[in-house]
Amino acid sequence: MWEVRATPGRRDELLRWVESAVDRDADIYLGGEERIVVIVRGAERLPEPPEDLLARPVHQWPFRHYRTVTG
């Protein structure tokens, strides 16, 4: 899982960077306060984005899928 907060007003630019950096199966989520969360399938980590797009450092950590619950 990879989570980042964009510099105010630059989330769309950071989102374009994320989309170009993800070259495998991944889910990209947009959150409040200029946040982007990416869940990548596989063990590789995403590269560091350009610092001028970041309001704070990237947080990323590995985890494994446990199960999917549906209605």
N, CA, C, O and CB atoms as a CASP TS submission, in Angstrom:
PFRMAT TS
TARGET T0000
AUTHOR 0000-0000-0000
METHOD Language model
MODEL 1
PARENT N/A
ATOM      1  N   MET     1       0.859  -1.170   0.000  1.00  0.00           N
ATOM      2  CA  MET     1       0.000   0.000   0.000  1.00  0.00           C
ATOM      3  C   MET     1       0.896   1.220   0.000  1.00  0.00           C
ATOM      4  O   MET     1       1.928   1.257   0.670  1.00  0.00           O
ATOM      5  CB  MET     1      -0.972   0.005   1.221  1.00  0.00           C
ATOM      6  N   TRP     2       0.483   2.216  -0.762  1.00  0.00           N
ATOM      7  CA  TRP     2       1.265   3.434  -0.955  1.00  0.00           C
ATOM      8  C   TRP     2       0.310   4.601  -0.759  1.00  0.00           C
ATOM      9  O   TRP     2      -0.747   4.645  -1.390  1.00  0.00           O
ATOM     10  CB  TRP     2       1.955   3.477  -2.382  1.00  0.00           C
ATOM     11  N   GLU     3       0.662   5.545   0.103  1.00  0.00           N
ATOM     12  CA  GLU     3      -0.223   6.690   0.382  1.00  0.00           C
ATOM     13  C   GLU     3       0.603   7.957   0.413  1.00  0.00           C
ATOM     14  O   GLU     3       1.708   7.994   0.955  1.00  0.00           O
ATOM     15  CB  GLU     3      -0.986   6.506   1.729  1.00  0.00           C
ATOM     16  N   VAL     4       0.035   8.999  -0.187  1.00  0.00           N
ATOM     17  CA  VAL     4       0.754  10.267  -0.273  1.00  0.00           C
ATOM     18  C   VAL     4      -0.232  11.428  -0.223  1.00  0.00           C
ATOM     19  O   VAL     4      -1.400  11.280  -0.583  1.00  0.00           O
ATOM     20  CB  VAL     4       1.600  10.331  -1.564  1.00  0.00           C
ATOM     21  N   ARG     5       0.238  12.560   0.218  1.00  0.00           N
ATOM     22  CA  ARG     5      -0.561  13.787   0.221  1.00  0.00           C
ATOM     23  C   ARG     5       0.143  14.797  -0.678  1.00  0.00           C
ATOM     24  O   ARG     5       1.312  15.123  -0.474  1.00  0.00           O
ATOM     25  CB  ARG     5      -0.752  14.356   1.682  1.00  0.00           C
ATOM     26  N   ALA     6      -0.585  15.281  -1.668  1.00  0.00           N
ATOM     27  CA  ALA     6      -0.023  16.196  -2.651  1.00  0.00           C
ATOM     28  C   ALA     6       0.074  17.621  -2.104  1.00  0.00           C
ATOM     29  O   ALA     6      -0.669  18.013  -1.203  1.00  0.00           O
ATOM     30  CB  ALA     6      -0.864  16.180  -3.921  1.00  0.00           C
ATOM     31  N   THR     7       0.987  18.364  -2.660  1.00  0.00           N
ATOM     32  CA  THR     7       1.052  19.791  -2.395  1.00  0.00           C
ATOM     33  C   THR     7      -0.309  20.381  -2.767  1.00  0.00           C
ATOM     34  O   THR     7      -0.868  20.002  -3.796  1.00  0.00           O
ATOM     35  CB  THR     7       2.225  20.479  -3.200  1.00  0.00           C
ATOM     36  N   PRO     8      -0.861  21.297  -1.961  1.00  0.00           N
ATOM     37  CA  PRO     8      -2.184  21.861  -2.260  1.00  0.00           C
ATOM     38  C   PRO     8      -2.311  22.317  -3.719  1.00  0.00           C
ATOM     39  O   PRO     8      -1.469  23.052  -4.236  1.00  0.00           O
ATOM     40  CB  PRO     8      -2.466  23.036  -1.332  1.00  0.00           C
ATOM     41  N   GLY     9      -3.384  21.860  -4.360  1.00  0.00           N
ATOM     42  CA  GLY     9      -3.666  22.232  -5.741  1.00  0.00           C
ATOM     43  C   GLY     9      -2.931  21.420  -6.785  1.00  0.00           C
ATOM     44  O   GLY     9      -3.083  21.684  -7.978  1.00  0.00           O
ATOM     45  N   ARG    10      -2.128  20.428  -6.373  1.00  0.00           N
ATOM     46  CA  ARG    10      -1.325  19.672  -7.343  1.00  0.00           C
ATOM     47  C   ARG    10      -1.663  18.183  -7.374  1.00  0.00           C
ATOM     48  O   ARG    10      -0.893  17.382  -7.903  1.00  0.00           O
ATOM     49  CB  ARG    10       0.141  19.843  -7.033  1.00  0.00           C
ATOM     50  N   ARG    11      -2.826  17.806  -6.801  1.00  0.00           N
ATOM     51  CA  ARG    11      -3.180  16.389  -6.786  1.00  0.00           C
ATOM     52  C   ARG    11      -3.310  15.823  -8.193  1.00  0.00           C
ATOM     53  O   ARG    11      -2.858  14.705  -8.440  1.00  0.00           O
ATOM     54  CB  ARG    11      -4.477  16.182  -6.025  1.00  0.00           C
ATOM     55  N   ASP    12      -3.913  16.557  -9.120  1.00  0.00           N
ATOM     56  CA  ASP    12      -4.078  16.034 -10.476  1.00  0.00           C
ATOM     57  C   ASP    12      -2.728  15.766 -11.132  1.00  0.00           C
ATOM     58  O   ASP    12      -2.560  14.769 -11.835  1.00  0.00           O
ATOM     59  CB  ASP    12      -4.890  17.012 -11.330  1.00  0.00           C
ATOM     60  N   GLU    13      -1.779  16.645 -10.903  1.00  0.00           N
ATOM     61  CA  GLU    13      -0.432  16.467 -11.456  1.00  0.00           C
ATOM     62  C   GLU    13       0.241  15.230 -10.834  1.00  0.00           C
ATOM     63  O   GLU    13       0.868  14.436 -11.536  1.00  0.00           O
ATOM     64  CB  GLU    13       0.431  17.740 -11.205  1.00  0.00           C
ATOM     65  N   LEU    14       0.102  15.082  -9.515  1.00  0.00           N
ATOM     66  CA  LEU    14       0.660  13.904  -8.846  1.00  0.00           C
ATOM     67  C   LEU    14      -0.062  12.641  -9.310  1.00  0.00           C
ATOM     68  O   LEU    14       0.570  11.598  -9.477  1.00  0.00           O
ATOM     69  CB  LEU    14       0.556  14.049  -7.307  1.00  0.00           C
ATOM     70  N   LEU    15      -1.360  12.720  -9.518  1.00  0.00           N
ATOM     71  CA  LEU    15      -2.119  11.574 -10.010  1.00  0.00           C
ATOM     72  C   LEU    15      -1.598  11.135 -11.381  1.00  0.00           C
ATOM     73  O   LEU    15      -1.462   9.936 -11.625  1.00  0.00           O
ATOM     74  CB  LEU    15      -3.622  11.916 -10.090  1.00  0.00           C
ATOM     75  N   ARG    16      -1.308  12.069 -12.269  1.00  0.00           N
ATOM     76  CA  ARG    16      -0.738  11.722 -13.578  1.00  0.00           C
ATOM     77  C   ARG    16       0.608  11.011 -13.400  1.00  0.00           C
ATOM     78  O   ARG    16       0.903  10.046 -14.105  1.00  0.00           O
ATOM     79  CB  ARG    16      -0.563  12.995 -14.454  1.00  0.00           C
ATOM     80  N   TRP    17       1.425  11.496 -12.448  1.00  0.00           N
ATOM     81  CA  TRP    17       2.709  10.851 -12.176  1.00  0.00           C
ATOM     82  C   TRP    17       2.476   9.418 -11.687  1.00  0.00           C
ATOM     83  O   TRP    17       3.143   8.490 -12.145  1.00  0.00           O
ATOM     84  CB  TRP    17       3.520  11.662 -11.126  1.00  0.00           C
ATOM     85  N   VAL    18       1.535   9.239 -10.761  1.00  0.00           N
ATOM     86  CA  VAL    18       1.229   7.904 -10.224  1.00  0.00           C
ATOM     87  C   VAL    18       0.804   6.976 -11.360  1.00  0.00           C
ATOM     88  O   VAL    18       1.299   5.854 -11.461  1.00  0.00           O
ATOM     89  CB  VAL    18       0.110   7.982  -9.141  1.00  0.00           C
ATOM     90  N   GLU    19      -0.091   7.431 -12.198  1.00  0.00           N
ATOM     91  CA  GLU    19      -0.577   6.593 -13.301  1.00  0.00           C
ATOM     92  C   GLU    19       0.561   6.177 -14.226  1.00  0.00           C
ATOM     93  O   GLU    19       0.554   5.062 -14.748  1.00  0.00           O
ATOM     94  CB  GLU    19      -1.652   7.334 -14.101  1.00  0.00           C
ATOM     95  N   SER    20       1.526   7.047 -14.434  1.00  0.00           N
ATOM     96  CA  SER    20       2.660   6.694 -15.293  1.00  0.00           C
ATOM     97  C   SER    20       3.649   5.772 -14.576  1.00  0.00           C
ATOM     98  O   SER    20       4.366   5.015 -15.231  1.00  0.00           O
ATOM     99  CB  SER    20       3.378   7.962 -15.763  1.00  0.00           C
ATOM    100  N   ALA    21       3.699   5.822 -13.248  1.00  0.00           N
ATOM    101  CA  ALA    21       4.640   5.000 -12.473  1.00  0.00           C
ATOM    102  C   ALA    21       4.131   3.589 -12.228  1.00  0.00           C
ATOM    103  O   ALA    21       4.928   2.679 -11.998  1.00  0.00           O
ATOM    104  CB  ALA    21       4.929   5.661 -11.147  1.00  0.00           C
ATOM    105  N   VAL    22       2.827   3.393 -12.275  1.00  0.00           N
ATOM    106  CA  VAL    22       2.237   2.082 -12.004  1.00  0.00           C
ATOM    107  C   VAL    22       2.198   1.317 -13.321  1.00  0.00           C
ATOM    108  O   VAL    22       1.464   1.677 -14.241  1.00  0.00           O
ATOM    109  CB  VAL    22       0.796   2.210 -11.371  1.00  0.00           C
ATOM    110  N   ASP    23       3.003   0.250 -13.399  1.00  0.00           N
ATOM    111  CA  ASP    23       3.052  -0.526 -14.641  1.00  0.00           C
ATOM    112  C   ASP    23       2.560  -1.954 -14.438  1.00  0.00           C
ATOM    113  O   ASP    23       2.911  -2.858 -15.197  1.00  0.00           O
ATOM    114  CB  ASP    23       4.470  -0.544 -15.192  1.00  0.00           C
ATOM    115  N   ARG    24       1.750  -2.145 -13.412  1.00  0.00           N
ATOM    116  CA  ARG    24       1.212  -3.469 -13.108  1.00  0.00           C
ATOM    117  C   ARG    24      -0.180  -3.303 -12.517  1.00  0.00           C
ATOM    118  O   ARG    24      -0.673  -2.181 -12.405  1.00  0.00           O
ATOM    119  CB  ARG    24       2.145  -4.249 -12.128  1.00  0.00           C
ATOM    120  N   ASP    25      -0.814  -4.398 -12.139  1.00  0.00           N
ATOM    121  CA  ASP    25      -2.156  -4.326 -11.564  1.00  0.00           C
ATOM    122  C   ASP    25      -2.151  -3.519 -10.274  1.00  0.00           C
ATOM    123  O   ASP    25      -1.407  -3.824  -9.342  1.00  0.00           O
ATOM    124  CB  ASP    25      -2.704  -5.731 -11.303  1.00  0.00           C
ATOM    125  N   ALA    26      -2.979  -2.500 -10.229  1.00  0.00           N
ATOM    126  CA  ALA    26      -3.059  -1.644  -9.047  1.00  0.00           C
ATOM    127  C   ALA    26      -4.425  -0.978  -8.998  1.00  0.00           C
ATOM    128  O   ALA    26      -5.084  -0.794 -10.022  1.00  0.00           O
ATOM    129  CB  ALA    26      -1.933  -0.580  -9.052  1.00  0.00           C
ATOM    130  N   ASP    27      -4.838  -0.619  -7.776  1.00  0.00           N
ATOM    131  CA  ASP    27      -6.039   0.188  -7.574  1.00  0.00           C
ATOM    132  C   ASP    27      -5.587   1.540  -7.060  1.00  0.00           C
ATOM    133  O   ASP    27      -4.757   1.619  -6.154  1.00  0.00           O
ATOM    134  CB  ASP    27      -7.047  -0.499  -6.578  1.00  0.00           C
ATOM    135  N   ILE    28      -6.130   2.604  -7.634  1.00  0.00           N
ATOM    136  CA  ILE    28      -5.787   3.969  -7.236  1.00  0.00           C
ATOM    137  C   ILE    28      -7.038   4.608  -6.650  1.00  0.00           C
ATOM    138  O   ILE    28      -8.105   4.595  -7.264  1.00  0.00           O
ATOM    139  CB  ILE    28      -5.233   4.807  -8.450  1.00  0.00           C
ATOM    140  N   TYR    29      -6.890   5.168  -5.452  1.00  0.00           N
ATOM    141  CA  TYR    29      -7.997   5.812  -4.744  1.00  0.00           C
ATOM    142  C   TYR    29      -7.650   7.267  -4.483  1.00  0.00           C
ATOM    143  O   TYR    29      -6.497   7.599  -4.208  1.00  0.00           O
ATOM    144  CB  TYR    29      -8.311   5.079  -3.414  1.00  0.00           C
ATOM    145  N   LEU    30      -8.655   8.136  -4.570  1.00  0.00           N
ATOM    146  CA  LEU    30      -8.497   9.544  -4.236  1.00  0.00           C
ATOM    147  C   LEU    30      -9.223   9.815  -2.935  1.00  0.00           C
ATOM    148  O   LEU    30     -10.351   9.363  -2.736  1.00  0.00           O
ATOM    149  CB  LEU    30      -9.030  10.459  -5.370  1.00  0.00           C
ATOM    150  N   GLY    31      -8.572  10.554  -2.048  1.00  0.00           N
ATOM    151  CA  GLY    31      -9.167  10.871  -0.759  1.00  0.00           C
ATOM    152  C   GLY    31      -9.160  12.366  -0.516  1.00  0.00           C
ATOM    153  O   GLY    31      -8.671  13.140  -1.339  1.00  0.00           O
ATOM    154  N   GLY    32      -9.697  12.760   0.605  1.00  0.00           N
ATOM    155  CA  GLY    32      -9.715  14.162   0.975  1.00  0.00           C
ATOM    156  C   GLY    32      -8.314  14.680   1.259  1.00  0.00           C
ATOM    157  O   GLY    32      -7.358  13.910   1.345  1.00  0.00           O
ATOM    158  N   GLU    33      -8.210  15.966   1.401  1.00  0.00           N
ATOM    159  CA  GLU    33      -6.949  16.629   1.711  1.00  0.00           C
ATOM    160  C   GLU    33      -5.839  16.280   0.722  1.00  0.00           C
ATOM    161  O   GLU    33      -4.687  16.098   1.115  1.00  0.00           O
ATOM    162  CB  GLU    33      -6.514  16.266   3.106  1.00  0.00           C
ATOM    163  N   GLU    34      -6.196  16.187  -0.583  1.00  0.00           N
ATOM    164  CA  GLU    34      -5.209  15.972  -1.646  1.00  0.00           C
ATOM    165  C   GLU    34      -4.509  14.612  -1.560  1.00  0.00           C
ATOM    166  O   GLU    34      -3.377  14.482  -2.026  1.00  0.00           O
ATOM    167  CB  GLU    34      -4.174  17.067  -1.601  1.00  0.00           C
ATOM    168  N   ARG    35      -5.148  13.608  -0.983  1.00  0.00           N
ATOM    169  CA  ARG    35      -4.518  12.295  -0.793  1.00  0.00           C
ATOM    170  C   ARG    35      -4.752  11.357  -1.969  1.00  0.00           C
ATOM    171  O   ARG    35      -5.790  11.394  -2.631  1.00  0.00           O
ATOM    172  CB  ARG    35      -5.037  11.651   0.473  1.00  0.00           C
ATOM    173  N   ILE    36      -3.746  10.514  -2.206  1.00  0.00           N
ATOM    174  CA  ILE    36      -3.817   9.434  -3.187  1.00  0.00           C
ATOM    175  C   ILE    36      -3.334   8.170  -2.494  1.00  0.00           C
ATOM    176  O   ILE    36      -2.304   8.177  -1.819  1.00  0.00           O
ATOM    177  CB  ILE    36      -2.960   9.751  -4.475  1.00  0.00           C
ATOM    178  N   VAL    37      -4.079   7.089  -2.662  1.00  0.00           N
ATOM    179  CA  VAL    37      -3.701   5.789  -2.121  1.00  0.00           C
ATOM    180  C   VAL    37      -3.630   4.811  -3.289  1.00  0.00           C
ATOM    181  O   VAL    37      -4.514   4.785  -4.144  1.00  0.00           O
ATOM    182  CB  VAL    37      -4.717   5.300  -1.021  1.00  0.00           C
ATOM    183  N   VAL    38      -2.574   4.011  -3.315  1.00  0.00           N
ATOM    184  CA  VAL    38      -2.398   3.003  -4.361  1.00  0.00           C
ATOM    185  C   VAL    38      -2.184   1.652  -3.692  1.00  0.00           C
ATOM    186  O   VAL    38      -1.350   1.513  -2.798  1.00  0.00           O
ATOM    187  CB  VAL    38      -1.198   3.359  -5.305  1.00  0.00           C
ATOM    188  N   ILE    39      -2.940   0.673  -4.132  1.00  0.00           N
ATOM    189  CA  ILE    39      -2.722  -0.698  -3.693  1.00  0.00           C
ATOM    190  C   ILE    39      -2.230  -1.472  -4.908  1.00  0.00           C
ATOM    191  O   ILE    39      -2.951  -1.647  -5.890  1.00  0.00           O
ATOM    192  CB  ILE    39      -4.032  -1.339  -3.080  1.00  0.00           C
ATOM    193  N   VAL    40      -0.993  -1.927  -4.817  1.00  0.00           N
ATOM    194  CA  VAL    40      -0.331  -2.625  -5.921  1.00  0.00           C
ATOM    195  C   VAL    40      -0.298  -4.110  -5.615  1.00  0.00           C
ATOM    196  O   VAL    40       0.025  -4.511  -4.497  1.00  0.00           O
ATOM    197  CB  VAL    40       1.107  -2.079  -6.154  1.00  0.00           C
ATOM    198  N   ARG    41      -0.626  -4.916  -6.593  1.00  0.00           N
ATOM    199  CA  ARG    41      -0.535  -6.358  -6.430  1.00  0.00           C
ATOM    200  C   ARG    41       0.879  -6.794  -6.778  1.00  0.00           C
ATOM    201  O   ARG    41       1.331  -6.622  -7.910  1.00  0.00           O
ATOM    202  CB  ARG    41      -1.583  -7.095  -7.314  1.00  0.00           C
ATOM    203  N   GLY    42       1.564  -7.349  -5.812  1.00  0.00           N
ATOM    204  CA  GLY    42       2.948  -7.774  -6.015  1.00  0.00           C
ATOM    205  C   GLY    42       3.836  -7.157  -4.948  1.00  0.00           C
ATOM    206  O   GLY    42       3.377  -6.343  -4.146  1.00  0.00           O
ATOM    207  N   ALA    43       5.078  -7.533  -4.937  1.00  0.00           N
ATOM    208  CA  ALA    43       5.987  -7.131  -3.861  1.00  0.00           C
ATOM    209  C   ALA    43       6.755  -5.847  -4.145  1.00  0.00           C
ATOM    210  O   ALA    43       7.363  -5.292  -3.229  1.00  0.00           O
ATOM    211  CB  ALA    43       6.960  -8.228  -3.596  1.00  0.00           C
ATOM    212  N   GLU    44       6.749  -5.361  -5.366  1.00  0.00           N
ATOM    213  CA  GLU    44       7.548  -4.190  -5.697  1.00  0.00           C
ATOM    214  C   GLU    44       6.962  -2.917  -5.114  1.00  0.00           C
ATOM    215  O   GLU    44       5.750  -2.789  -4.944  1.00  0.00           O
ATOM    216  CB  GLU    44       7.676  -4.053  -7.193  1.00  0.00           C
ATOM    217  N   ARG    45       7.855  -1.972  -4.809  1.00  0.00           N
ATOM    218  CA  ARG    45       7.439  -0.676  -4.280  1.00  0.00           C
ATOM    219  C   ARG    45       7.443   0.346  -5.411  1.00  0.00           C
ATOM    220  O   ARG    45       8.196   0.214  -6.377  1.00  0.00           O
ATOM    221  CB  ARG    45       8.371  -0.220  -3.118  1.00  0.00           C
ATOM    222  N   LEU    46       6.607   1.350  -5.285  1.00  0.00           N
ATOM    223  CA  LEU    46       6.602   2.435  -6.267  1.00  0.00           C
ATOM    224  C   LEU    46       7.826   3.321  -6.043  1.00  0.00           C
ATOM    225  O   LEU    46       8.323   3.422  -4.921  1.00  0.00           O
ATOM    226  CB  LEU    46       5.288   3.271  -6.171  1.00  0.00           C
ATOM    227  N   PRO    47       8.311   3.961  -7.104  1.00  0.00           N
ATOM    228  CA  PRO    47       9.432   4.890  -6.931  1.00  0.00           C
ATOM    229  C   PRO    47       8.968   6.142  -6.197  1.00  0.00           C
ATOM    230  O   PRO    47       7.769   6.375  -6.048  1.00  0.00           O
ATOM    231  CB  PRO    47      10.047   5.267  -8.299  1.00  0.00           C
ATOM    232  N   GLU    48       9.913   6.936  -5.744  1.00  0.00           N
ATOM    233  CA  GLU    48       9.586   8.197  -5.075  1.00  0.00           C
ATOM    234  C   GLU    48       9.157   9.230  -6.108  1.00  0.00           C
ATOM    235  O   GLU    48       9.839   9.398  -7.119  1.00  0.00           O
ATOM    236  CB  GLU    48      10.793   8.718  -4.256  1.00  0.00           C
ATOM    237  N   PRO    49       8.046   9.929  -5.883  1.00  0.00           N
ATOM    238  CA  PRO    49       7.601  10.977  -6.804  1.00  0.00           C
ATOM    239  C   PRO    49       8.436  12.239  -6.627  1.00  0.00           C
ATOM    240  O   PRO    49       9.177  12.357  -5.652  1.00  0.00           O
ATOM    241  CB  PRO    49       6.110  11.292  -6.585  1.00  0.00           C
ATOM    242  N   PRO    50       8.324  13.185  -7.561  1.00  0.00           N
ATOM    243  CA  PRO    50       9.040  14.455  -7.428  1.00  0.00           C
ATOM    244  C   PRO    50       8.655  15.158  -6.129  1.00  0.00           C
ATOM    245  O   PRO    50       7.470  15.278  -5.819  1.00  0.00           O
ATOM    246  CB  PRO    50       8.747  15.368  -8.632  1.00  0.00           C
ATOM    247  N   GLU    51       9.637  15.618  -5.376  1.00  0.00           N
ATOM    248  CA  GLU    51       9.390  16.211  -4.060  1.00  0.00           C
ATOM    249  C   GLU    51       8.489  17.439  -4.108  1.00  0.00           C
ATOM    250  O   GLU    51       7.747  17.691  -3.159  1.00  0.00           O
ATOM    251  CB  GLU    51      10.695  16.583  -3.423  1.00  0.00           C
ATOM    252  N   ASP    52       8.539  18.211  -5.202  1.00  0.00           N
ATOM    253  CA  ASP    52       7.730  19.425  -5.259  1.00  0.00           C
ATOM    254  C   ASP    52       6.229  19.139  -5.349  1.00  0.00           C
ATOM    255  O   ASP    52       5.415  20.046  -5.182  1.00  0.00           O
ATOM    256  CB  ASP    52       8.154  20.263  -6.440  1.00  0.00           C
ATOM    257  N   LEU    53       5.859  17.876  -5.614  1.00  0.00           N
ATOM    258  CA  LEU    53       4.447  17.492  -5.673  1.00  0.00           C
ATOM    259  C   LEU    53       3.923  17.019  -4.323  1.00  0.00           C
ATOM    260  O   LEU    53       2.728  16.762  -4.178  1.00  0.00           O
ATOM    261  CB  LEU    53       4.247  16.401  -6.708  1.00  0.00           C
ATOM    262  N   LEU    54       4.814  16.902  -3.324  1.00  0.00           N
ATOM    263  CA  LEU    54       4.449  16.291  -2.052  1.00  0.00           C
ATOM    264  C   LEU    54       4.286  17.304  -0.930  1.00  0.00           C
ATOM    265  O   LEU    54       5.120  18.191  -0.752  1.00  0.00           O
ATOM    266  CB  LEU    54       5.478  15.279  -1.663  1.00  0.00           C
ATOM    267  N   ALA    55       3.195  17.159  -0.170  1.00  0.00           N
ATOM    268  CA  ALA    55       3.009  17.972   1.035  1.00  0.00           C
ATOM    269  C   ALA    55       3.724  17.321   2.217  1.00  0.00           C
ATOM    270  O   ALA    55       4.032  17.990   3.204  1.00  0.00           O
ATOM    271  CB  ALA    55       1.499  18.154   1.349  1.00  0.00           C
ATOM    272  N   ARG    56       3.986  16.029   2.119  1.00  0.00           N
ATOM    273  CA  ARG    56       4.721  15.277   3.139  1.00  0.00           C
ATOM    274  C   ARG    56       5.263  14.022   2.475  1.00  0.00           C
ATOM    275  O   ARG    56       4.833  13.670   1.376  1.00  0.00           O
ATOM    276  CB  ARG    56       3.809  14.923   4.378  1.00  0.00           C
ATOM    277  N   PRO    57       6.203  13.339   3.128  1.00  0.00           N
ATOM    278  CA  PRO    57       6.782  12.141   2.507  1.00  0.00           C
ATOM    279  C   PRO    57       5.749  11.045   2.264  1.00  0.00           C
ATOM    280  O   PRO    57       4.712  10.980   2.924  1.00  0.00           O
ATOM    281  CB  PRO    57       7.897  11.596   3.376  1.00  0.00           C
ATOM    282  N   VAL    58       6.062  10.196   1.306  1.00  0.00           N
ATOM    283  CA  VAL    58       5.247   9.034   0.971  1.00  0.00           C
ATOM    284  C   VAL    58       5.264   8.057   2.142  1.00  0.00           C
ATOM    285  O   VAL    58       6.286   7.887   2.807  1.00  0.00           O
ATOM    286  CB  VAL    58       5.758   8.349  -0.327  1.00  0.00           C
ATOM    287  N   HIS    59       4.132   7.422   2.383  1.00  0.00           N
ATOM    288  CA  HIS    59       4.043   6.313   3.334  1.00  0.00           C
ATOM    289  C   HIS    59       3.748   5.072   2.501  1.00  0.00           C
ATOM    290  O   HIS    59       2.800   5.056   1.716  1.00  0.00           O
ATOM    291  CB  HIS    59       2.926   6.560   4.450  1.00  0.00           C
ATOM    292  N   GLN    60       4.558   4.036   2.671  1.00  0.00           N
ATOM    293  CA  GLN    60       4.248   2.788   1.986  1.00  0.00           C
ATOM    294  C   GLN    60       4.696   1.613   2.829  1.00  0.00           C
ATOM    295  O   GLN    60       5.717   1.657   3.516  1.00  0.00           O
ATOM    296  CB  GLN    60       4.912   2.741   0.602  1.00  0.00           C
ATOM    297  N   TRP    61       3.901   0.568   2.753  1.00  0.00           N
ATOM    298  CA  TRP    61       4.192  -0.621   3.533  1.00  0.00           C
ATOM    299  C   TRP    61       3.571  -1.822   2.846  1.00  0.00           C
ATOM    300  O   TRP    61       2.540  -1.698   2.185  1.00  0.00           O
ATOM    301  CB  TRP    61       3.671  -0.481   4.981  1.00  0.00           C
ATOM    302  N   PRO    62       4.191  -2.983   2.996  1.00  0.00           N
ATOM    303  CA  PRO    62       3.636  -4.191   2.393  1.00  0.00           C
ATOM    304  C   PRO    62       2.547  -4.787   3.278  1.00  0.00           C
ATOM    305  O   PRO    62       2.585  -4.653   4.501  1.00  0.00           O
ATOM    306  CB  PRO    62       4.742  -5.223   2.145  1.00  0.00           C
ATOM    307  N   PHE    63       1.603  -5.429   2.666  1.00  0.00           N
ATOM    308  CA  PHE    63       0.598  -6.200   3.377  1.00  0.00           C
ATOM    309  C   PHE    63       0.095  -7.267   2.427  1.00  0.00           C
ATOM    310  O   PHE    63       0.369  -7.212   1.228  1.00  0.00           O
ATOM    311  CB  PHE    63      -0.570  -5.296   3.897  1.00  0.00           C
ATOM    312  N   ARG    64      -0.634  -8.232   2.945  1.00  0.00           N
ATOM    313  CA  ARG    64      -1.164  -9.283   2.093  1.00  0.00           C
ATOM    314  C   ARG    64      -2.683  -9.322   2.182  1.00  0.00           C
ATOM    315  O   ARG    64      -3.261  -9.011   3.223  1.00  0.00           O
ATOM    316  CB  ARG    64      -0.570 -10.641   2.479  1.00  0.00           C
ATOM    317  N   HIS    65      -3.319  -9.705   1.090  1.00  0.00           N
ATOM    318  CA  HIS    65      -4.771  -9.791   1.033  1.00  0.00           C
ATOM    319  C   HIS    65      -5.225 -10.947   1.915  1.00  0.00           C
ATOM    320  O   HIS    65      -4.688 -12.053   1.841  1.00  0.00           O
ATOM    321  CB  HIS    65      -5.268  -9.976  -0.432  1.00  0.00           C
ATOM    322  N   TYR    66      -6.209 -10.676   2.739  1.00  0.00           N
ATOM    323  CA  TYR    66      -6.768 -11.707   3.611  1.00  0.00           C
ATOM    324  C   TYR    66      -8.013 -12.318   2.964  1.00  0.00           C
ATOM    325  O   TYR    66      -8.078 -13.530   2.755  1.00  0.00           O
ATOM    326  CB  TYR    66      -7.113 -11.120   5.005  1.00  0.00           C
ATOM    327  N   ARG    67      -8.990 -11.481   2.651  1.00  0.00           N
ATOM    328  CA  ARG    67     -10.189 -11.971   1.975  1.00  0.00           C
ATOM    329  C   ARG    67     -11.020 -10.794   1.493  1.00  0.00           C
ATOM    330  O   ARG    67     -10.833  -9.656   1.923  1.00  0.00           O
ATOM    331  CB  ARG    67     -11.022 -12.877   2.910  1.00  0.00           C
ATOM    332  N   THR    68     -11.946 -11.099   0.587  1.00  0.00           N
ATOM    333  CA  THR    68     -12.903 -10.105   0.100  1.00  0.00           C
ATOM    334  C   THR    68     -14.274 -10.477   0.641  1.00  0.00           C
ATOM    335  O   THR    68     -14.697 -11.630   0.554  1.00  0.00           O
ATOM    336  CB  THR    68     -12.913 -10.028  -1.469  1.00  0.00           C
ATOM    337  N   VAL    69     -14.955  -9.496   1.195  1.00  0.00           N
ATOM    338  CA  VAL    69     -16.303  -9.702   1.725  1.00  0.00           C
ATOM    339  C   VAL    69     -17.287  -8.985   0.806  1.00  0.00           C
ATOM    340  O   VAL    69     -17.118  -7.801   0.515  1.00  0.00           O
ATOM    341  CB  VAL    69     -16.425  -9.181   3.204  1.00  0.00           C
ATOM    342  N   THR    70     -18.304  -9.694   0.354  1.00  0.00           N
ATOM    343  CA  THR    70     -19.322  -9.078  -0.489  1.00  0.00           C
ATOM    344  C   THR    70     -20.678  -9.263   0.158  1.00  0.00           C
ATOM    345  O   THR    70     -20.915 -10.203   0.918  1.00  0.00           O
ATOM    346  CB  THR    70     -19.308  -9.680  -1.914  1.00  0.00           C
ATOM    347  N   GLY    71     -21.580  -8.312  -0.177  1.00  0.00           N
ATOM    348  CA  GLY    71     -22.903  -8.240   0.380  1.00  0.00           C
ATOM    349  C   GLY    71     -23.608  -9.505   0.536  1.00  0.00           C
ATOM    350  O   GLY    71     -24.746  -9.525   1.006  1.00  0.00           O
TER
END
